[in-house]
Amino acid sequence: MGGVVPTPVVRWLLERGGPVDGFCQSVVVGVPAGVGVEGLTAVVQAVVDRHDVLRLRVSGGVEWGLEVGGPGSVAAGGLVRRVDVAGLDGVAVDGVVEVEFEAARGRLDPFGGVMLQAVWLDPGPSSAGRLLLVVHHLVVDGVSWRILLPDFAAAWAAVEAGVEVRLEPVGTSFRRWAQLLSREALAAGRVGELDLWRGMAGGSGRLPGAPVLDPSVDTFGSVRQVSVVLEPGDAEPLLTSVPAAFHAGVHEVLLAAFVLAVAEWRRRAGDGAGDGAVVLDLEGHGREEFVEGVDLSRTVGWFTSVFPVSLDAGAVEWPEVVEGGAGLGRAVKRVKEQLRELPDHGLGYGLLRYLNPEVGAELAQLAPPELGFNYLGRFGSGSGGAWEPVPGGDVLGGGADALMPAAHVLDLNALTRDDVDGSRLVAVWSWPERLLDQVMVEELSGLWVEALRALAVHADDPGIGGRTPSDLPL
């Protein structure tokens, strides 16, 4: 308990400016019939008492201060709300969820220590209900939900049985992790990465024809979105056979297709840089256990790392991409190797940029990329059973204050949704409406999907893929 050193991603958020009170992630899960406000409050209390960051409080000012209170310092009774949905059908309940999400988001108050809201949609004592969980993004990320939901289930099992709740212990606390990052930022090995990040952040990240991002105008309230869903027939090879053929991760496959699509998009726009590198901000899970004795497997928090990368897929003609030619495979290998050259999956950039005052000022002068890419990983859509996500909606939702500045001219956020009939790849393209035309974004999205489908066909050739130097460290 006590003060927490602001981590790189927290400082990244602070630097963007604007309001952040409603910046959050959310899930909707099923809850047992008759869970009751008292039982639900006991469950929430146990989870809040176990995970330190859910008791985090932010102090304002030019620099944020972070403080974690001890177990019991946050009373769960003020975090739980019951909403009567008796007699409503599924569509009507979905509408209630939307309304209650916005209301719950409005009740979040990081400066008052309110980091979580739990809204029970009660259909009556004999029917299973839903629970909307809204958590401030400062204290949660995609990986954290994989810790929190099983803990909710375990806590309920104890409450229902009338025994003391005993959740599994946490290995390395978020507070301790933040201290390790602060120390690591000054280490000679990290400072030795400076030339690498100078090169990455110093590339041309401008998009063809796009105005410069203005944080006072281009805010979350002006953001428009286009969503794309690849059905199981298209998505499955991208999650299995393609990564296996190239000994790559799913994110590396998706990113290679993204780089190829952006390069072609630029060429069609008459951008002379279309054949060159694509510079973008890449998000990673950030949970790099770079020192011995660290165990983050049970640690809830916002660990995300954000770092610039300059990726060059090589000169590949678009017809060869679409036809699944040899150049497509070479592009995947190039992008894979460029990503794997980054120490600790890019963790060092944030350390130097935000936690090392000597070199951080230099990196701050470099223009940030206008593109952002984030693959959140795989999420089960759930059956809607107790403490499992409700099927049919967003697996992982979220929101932000209307005046919060947008981070990029164009963002691609993707995840895999494991449904009962197969896995789907869900991608959301987001941009402030002043900066790009929807037709342009749809064109880029279409090119990306073309490249992905071509990779699925490409993987059917038994002679493609193979290992690359990073697979053979000896």
Summary of the structure (lengths in Angstrom):
residues: 474
radius of gyration: 22.7
end to end distance: 43.5
largest distance: 68.7
contacts: 1554
relative contact order: 0.17
helix: 42%
strand: 21%
